[in-house]
Amino acid sequence: MKNRQEIINKLNAAGLKVTPQRMAVLQTLAKLKIHPTADELYHEVVKTIPALSATTIYNTLEIFVEKGLIKRVKTDAGRMRYDHIMEQHHHLYSVVSDQMEDYFNPELDALLQDYFDKNEIKGFRVNEIRLQISGEFDK
């Protein structure tokens, strides 16, 4: 979501009313790129909307997840983070720093899709394949 009009279009397409709070949450999610927790997002958004409550952030995030605008990403530390990138990608995650970054690799995507196409899991239909690859980032 690069600009204001793109965010407005996404909210409208999801059948949601465009509000300053919703605009600010989506803009901040796109800006942060750290897969923020609800609390991290709140501390950032409150800088532009001081009267905003943490409850509004939590409720807005839940609505966005329900409408398919964002996804939840749970870390090994048990923290719930939020991701605004809906295109196919994976995550690189450091347990030591709790840092998470996006990892795009079409070759890996094709390899995984091919594997599960050939090795069907009985009684289970694969809808999406997202990996969380744990390791440590170089300093």
Disulfide bonds with the S-S distance in Angstrom:
none
